């Protein structure tokens, strides 16, 4: 799973994460399409910037009140008292809670310590420019640590990391030396969404439209879901409570499974231009369940009525049973050739 690592400017331009692209970053992490990773230095910078801008806005309010009262001779109310420290603390709590709620994590200061950044500064390597760049260097070290483990999408508007629109060659060399995942640089949340989120969202919407308006597509998907459930291993169903009473199941055979509803959850782009689509389906399933005869005698009411053969192999009873299940599945899909590819069953639970 790739990691999204935003620079401080992503949050400073949108303190309360209200823009569509930033909300999508958090939503991707919440759906576990990616993992949001925020360096602690970013949290520190954003909180301090929030405090400074809040204090400055409060000062400006008072200045403009005096100017308007003097020029316009209109008595405007004084700026209300504002507890800057309390507001800043509340903002920090809100920011950390939003990251945690999205399944993200805050990463402490880089384990490498200051040595690597001191060497960059001495050789005038990026992100240092004319002796400044220490906070950027700390963020970059976190990028490298995360890159060693997985693919990273680094989102920053800071030109100190770039050569034009590309990652600066100094930093490309360091990223290559890590030998880990793939690093992609984006200059804004919008650029990231356009490149890595929008295609999947478009695929999800096309898949939904095909389910609604293309009977052939819908039927093909229903049949594949049915085949996957019927052909799945019996272990997928061992946890289901067929009888409401504990019995020792000998074996389970799925006679028939037909999806009643299908919901599209998300999509992930594949290397060949296709997509893997996550689905939830509510399925009506008919089972043949075999259990020990002495357990069958302990059943009562409707459960006992479902016993169809108490003499099977002299010691095993057979029951017909139907149940509504909720299945999590994935299917491959090519938008340019709208046909359903293979379907895989991920999990099954009672609906």
C-alpha positions as CSV (number, residue, x, y, z in Angstrom):
1,X,0.0,0.0,0.0
2,X,1.5,3.3,-1.1
3,X,2.1,6.1,1.4
4,X,1.0,9.7,1.0
5,X,3.4,12.2,2.6
6,X,2.2,15.8,2.6
7,X,4.4,18.7,3.2
8,X,3.4,21.5,5.6
9,X,2.1,23.7,2.8
10,X,-0.6,21.2,2.1
11,X,-2.2,21.9,5.5
12,X,-1.2,25.6,5.7
13,X,-3.2,26.4,2.6
14,X,-6.2,24.6,4.0
15,X,-6.0,24.4,7.8
16,X,-9.3,22.7,8.3
17,X,-9.0,20.3,5.3
18,X,-12.1,21.6,3.5
19,X,-11.0,21.5,-0.1
20,X,-12.0,18.5,-2.2
21,X,-8.4,17.3,-3.0
22,X,-7.3,17.4,0.6
23,X,-10.5,15.6,1.7
24,X,-9.8,12.9,-0.9
25,X,-6.3,12.4,0.5
26,X,-7.8,11.6,3.9
27,X,-10.6,9.5,2.4
28,X,-8.0,7.4,0.5
29,X,-6.3,6.7,3.7
30,X,-9.5,6.0,5.5
31,X,-10.5,3.4,2.8
32,X,-7.0,1.9,3.1
33,X,-6.2,2.7,-0.6
34,X,-3.1,4.5,0.7
35,X,-1.6,5.3,4.1
36,X,-1.4,9.0,5.2
37,X,2.0,9.6,6.8
38,X,2.6,13.0,8.4
39,X,6.1,14.0,9.7
40,X,6.0,15.5,13.2
41,X,7.9,18.5,11.9
42,X,5.0,19.1,9.6
43,X,2.5,19.1,12.5
44,X,4.8,21.5,14.4
45,X,5.1,23.9,11.5
46,X,1.4,23.8,10.7
47,X,0.3,24.5,14.3
48,X,2.8,27.3,14.7
49,X,1.6,28.9,11.4
50,X,-2.0,28.6,12.5
51,X,-1.1,30.4,15.7
52,X,0.7,33.2,13.9
53,X,-2.0,33.7,11.3
54,X,-4.7,33.6,14.0
55,X,-2.9,36.3,16.0
56,X,-2.2,38.4,12.9
57,X,-5.9,38.2,11.8
58,X,-7.0,39.3,15.3
59,X,-4.6,42.3,15.2
60,X,-5.8,43.2,11.7
61,X,-9.4,43.2,12.9
62,X,-8.6,45.7,15.5
63,X,-6.6,48.0,13.1
64,X,-9.4,48.0,10.5
65,X,-12.0,48.7,13.2
66,X,-10.1,51.9,14.2
67,X,-9.6,53.0,10.6
68,X,-13.3,52.5,9.7
69,X,-14.5,54.2,12.9
70,X,-12.2,57.2,12.1
71,X,-13.0,57.5,8.3
72,X,-16.6,56.4,8.2
73,X,-17.7,57.7,11.7
74,X,-19.4,54.4,12.3
75,X,-19.0,52.8,15.7
76,X,-18.0,49.2,15.1
77,X,-17.7,46.8,18.0
78,X,-14.2,46.1,19.3
79,X,-12.5,42.9,18.3
80,X,-13.7,40.1,20.6
81,X,-11.1,38.7,23.1
82,X,-9.4,35.7,21.7
83,X,-7.5,33.1,23.6
84,X,-4.8,32.4,21.1
85,X,-3.1,29.6,23.0
86,X,-6.3,27.8,23.7
87,X,-7.4,28.1,20.1
88,X,-4.0,26.8,18.9
89,X,-4.2,23.8,21.3
90,X,-7.7,23.0,20.1
91,X,-6.5,23.1,16.5
92,X,-3.6,20.8,17.2
93,X,-5.9,18.2,18.8
94,X,-8.3,18.5,15.8
95,X,-5.5,18.0,13.3
96,X,-4.1,14.9,15.1
97,X,-7.6,13.5,15.5
98,X,-8.3,13.9,11.8
99,X,-5.1,12.1,10.9
100,X,-5.8,9.2,13.3
101,X,-9.5,9.0,12.1
102,X,-8.2,8.6,8.6
103,X,-6.0,5.6,9.6
104,X,-2.9,7.8,9.2
105,X,0.1,8.2,11.5
106,X,2.4,10.9,12.7
107,X,6.1,10.0,12.3
108,X,8.6,11.3,14.7
109,X,11.8,13.1,13.8
110,X,14.0,11.0,11.5
111,X,16.1,8.3,13.1
112,X,19.2,9.3,11.0
113,X,19.7,12.4,13.2
114,X,21.3,15.6,12.0
115,X,24.4,14.1,10.3
116,X,22.9,13.6,6.8
117,X,21.5,17.1,6.8
118,X,24.8,18.6,8.0
119,X,26.5,17.0,5.1
120,X,23.8,18.3,2.6
121,X,24.3,21.8,4.0
122,X,28.0,21.7,3.7
123,X,27.9,20.5,0.1
124,X,25.1,22.9,-0.6
125,X,22.8,20.0,-1.6
126,X,19.0,20.4,-1.8
127,X,16.8,21.1,-0.1
128,X,19.4,23.6,1.3
129,X,19.7,26.9,-0.4
130,X,22.0,29.6,1.0
131,X,22.1,27.9,4.4
132,X,18.4,27.6,4.9
133,X,16.4,24.4,4.6
134,X,16.7,22.5,7.9
135,X,13.0,21.9,8.3
136,X,12.8,20.8,4.7
137,X,15.7,18.4,5.3
138,X,13.9,16.8,8.2
139,X,10.9,16.2,6.1
140,X,13.0,14.8,3.3
141,X,14.7,12.3,5.7
142,X,11.2,11.1,6.7
143,X,10.4,10.7,3.0
144,X,13.5,8.5,2.6
145,X,12.7,6.4,5.6
146,X,9.2,5.7,4.3
147,X,10.5,5.1,0.8
148,X,12.7,2.3,2.1
149,X,9.5,0.4,3.1
150,X,7.0,1.2,0.3
151,X,6.0,3.5,-2.6
152,X,5.6,7.2,-1.5
153,X,3.6,10.1,-3.0
154,X,5.3,13.2,-1.7
155,X,3.1,16.3,-2.0
156,X,4.8,19.7,-1.7
157,X,4.6,23.1,-3.3
158,X,8.0,24.0,-2.0
159,X,10.3,24.8,-4.9
160,X,13.4,23.9,-2.8
161,X,12.7,20.2,-3.5
162,X,12.4,20.7,-7.3
163,X,14.1,21.5,-10.5
164,X,11.3,23.0,-12.5
165,X,8.4,20.6,-12.0
166,X,10.6,17.6,-11.3
167,X,12.4,16.4,-8.2
168,X,15.8,18.0,-7.9
169,X,18.7,15.8,-9.2
170,X,20.4,15.9,-5.7
171,X,17.2,14.4,-4.2
172,X,16.7,11.9,-7.0
173,X,20.2,10.5,-6.3
174,X,19.4,10.1,-2.6
175,X,16.0,8.5,-3.4
176,X,17.6,6.1,-5.8
177,X,20.3,5.1,-3.3
178,X,17.6,4.0,-0.9
179,X,16.6,1.2,-3.3
180,X,13.1,0.9,-1.9
181,X,9.8,1.8,-3.4
182,X,8.9,4.3,-6.1
183,X,8.8,8.0,-5.3
184,X,6.4,10.3,-7.0
185,X,6.4,14.0,-6.5
186,X,3.3,16.2,-6.8
187,X,3.1,19.9,-6.4
188,X,-0.4,20.0,-4.9
189,X,-3.1,17.8,-3.6
190,X,-5.0,18.5,-6.8
191,X,-2.1,17.2,-8.9
192,X,-2.0,14.0,-6.9
193,X,-5.8,13.5,-7.1
194,X,-5.8,14.1,-10.9
195,X,-2.9,11.6,-11.4
196,X,-3.7,8.8,-8.9
197,X,-7.3,9.2,-7.6
198,X,-9.4,10.5,-10.5
199,X,-8.8,7.5,-12.8
200,X,-10.0,5.1,-10.1
201,X,-13.0,7.3,-9.3
202,X,-13.9,7.4,-13.0
203,X,-13.6,3.6,-13.2
204,X,-15.9,3.2,-10.1
205,X,-18.5,5.4,-11.7
206,X,-18.4,3.6,-15.0
207,X,-18.7,0.3,-13.3
208,X,-21.8,1.6,-11.4
209,X,-23.4,2.8,-14.6
210,X,-22.8,-0.5,-16.3
211,X,-24.5,-2.3,-13.4
212,X,-27.5,0.1,-13.7
213,X,-27.9,0.2,-17.5
214,X,-26.1,-2.8,-19.1
215,X,-28.1,-6.0,-18.5
216,X,-25.4,-8.2,-20.1
217,X,-22.7,-6.8,-17.9
218,X,-24.8,-7.2,-14.8
219,X,-25.7,-10.8,-15.6
220,X,-22.1,-11.7,-16.3
221,X,-21.0,-10.3,-12.9
222,X,-23.9,-12.0,-11.1
223,X,-22.9,-15.3,-12.6
224,X,-19.2,-14.9,-11.7
225,X,-20.1,-14.0,-8.1
226,X,-22.3,-17.1,-8.0
227,X,-19.6,-19.3,-9.4
228,X,-17.0,-17.9,-7.0
229,X,-19.2,-18.5,-3.9
230,X,-20.3,-21.9,-5.0
231,X,-16.8,-23.0,-5.7
232,X,-15.2,-21.4,-2.6
233,X,-13.6,-23.6,0.0
234,X,-15.9,-24.8,2.8
235,X,-13.6,-23.0,5.3
236,X,-15.2,-19.8,4.1
237,X,-18.4,-20.8,5.8
238,X,-17.3,-22.6,8.9
239,X,-17.9,-19.6,11.1
240,X,-21.5,-19.2,10.1
241,X,-24.2,-20.0,12.7
242,X,-26.6,-22.3,10.7
243,X,-28.7,-23.7,13.6
244,X,-28.5,-21.3,16.5
245,X,-27.1,-24.2,18.5
246,X,-23.6,-25.4,18.6
247,X,-23.2,-28.5,16.4
248,X,-20.2,-30.2,14.9
249,X,-20.4,-29.7,11.1
250,X,-19.1,-32.6,9.1
251,X,-19.1,-30.8,5.7
252,X,-20.8,-28.0,3.9
253,X,-21.7,-27.9,0.2
254,X,-23.0,-24.8,-1.5
255,X,-25.9,-25.6,-3.8
256,X,-26.7,-22.2,-5.2
257,X,-25.7,-18.6,-4.5
258,X,-27.3,-15.6,-6.3
259,X,-26.4,-12.0,-5.6
260,X,-29.4,-9.7,-4.7
261,X,-27.5,-6.4,-4.5
262,X,-24.0,-5.4,-5.6
263,X,-22.3,-2.2,-4.4
264,X,-19.1,-0.8,-5.8
265,X,-16.7,0.4,-3.1
266,X,-13.4,1.5,-4.7
267,X,-11.0,0.8,-7.5
268,X,-7.2,0.4,-7.8
269,X,-5.4,1.0,-11.1
270,X,-3.4,-1.9,-12.5
271,X,-0.2,-1.7,-14.6
272,X,-2.0,-2.7,-17.8
273,X,-4.5,0.2,-17.5
274,X,-7.2,-1.9,-16.1
275,X,-8.7,-1.7,-12.6
276,X,-9.2,-4.0,-9.6
277,X,-12.7,-3.1,-8.3
278,X,-13.8,-3.8,-4.7
279,X,-17.4,-5.0,-4.4
280,X,-19.9,-5.8,-1.6
281,X,-22.7,-8.2,-2.5
282,X,-25.7,-9.4,-0.6
283,X,-26.2,-13.0,-1.7
284,X,-28.9,-15.6,-1.1
285,X,-27.2,-18.9,-0.6
286,X,-28.6,-22.5,-0.4
287,X,-26.5,-25.0,1.5
288,X,-26.4,-28.8,2.0
289,X,-25.0,-29.2,5.5
290,X,-23.9,-32.5,6.9
291,X,-23.6,-33.0,10.7
292,X,-23.4,-35.8,13.2
293,X,-26.7,-37.5,13.9
294,X,-26.4,-37.1,17.7
295,X,-26.2,-33.3,17.1
296,X,-29.2,-33.4,14.8
297,X,-31.4,-34.9,17.6
298,X,-30.5,-31.9,19.8
299,X,-32.0,-29.4,17.4
300,X,-35.3,-27.8,17.9
301,X,-38.0,-25.9,16.0
302,X,-37.2,-24.6,12.5
303,X,-33.6,-25.9,12.7
304,X,-34.9,-29.5,13.3
305,X,-37.4,-29.1,10.5
306,X,-34.6,-28.5,8.0
307,X,-33.2,-32.0,8.6
308,X,-33.9,-34.0,5.4
309,X,-32.1,-37.3,6.1
310,X,-31.3,-38.8,9.5
311,X,-30.1,-42.1,8.1
312,X,-27.3,-40.9,5.8
313,X,-24.3,-43.2,6.3
314,X,-26.0,-44.3,9.5
315,X,-24.2,-41.7,11.6
316,X,-24.5,-38.5,9.6
317,X,-27.6,-36.3,9.1
318,X,-28.2,-33.9,6.2
319,X,-30.0,-30.6,6.3
320,X,-31.0,-28.1,3.6
321,X,-30.4,-24.6,4.7
322,X,-30.5,-21.1,3.1
323,X,-29.0,-17.9,4.4
324,X,-28.4,-14.3,3.4
325,X,-24.7,-13.6,3.3
326,X,-22.7,-10.4,2.8
327,X,-19.6,-11.1,0.6
328,X,-16.6,-8.9,0.0
329,X,-15.2,-9.5,-3.5
330,X,-12.9,-8.0,-6.0
331,X,-13.2,-8.1,-9.8
332,X,-10.9,-7.0,-12.6
333,X,-12.3,-4.5,-15.1
334,X,-11.0,-2.7,-18.3
335,X,-12.9,0.5,-19.0
336,X,-11.9,0.5,-22.7
337,X,-13.4,-2.9,-23.0
338,X,-16.3,-3.0,-20.5
339,X,-16.3,-6.7,-19.6
340,X,-16.0,-8.3,-16.2
341,X,-12.7,-10.1,-15.6
342,X,-12.1,-12.8,-13.0
343,X,-13.9,-12.4,-9.6
344,X,-12.3,-13.3,-6.3
345,X,-14.0,-13.8,-2.9
346,X,-12.2,-12.0,-0.1
347,X,-14.6,-12.7,2.9
348,X,-18.1,-13.9,3.8
349,X,-20.3,-13.0,6.8
350,X,-23.9,-13.3,7.8
351,X,-25.9,-10.3,6.6
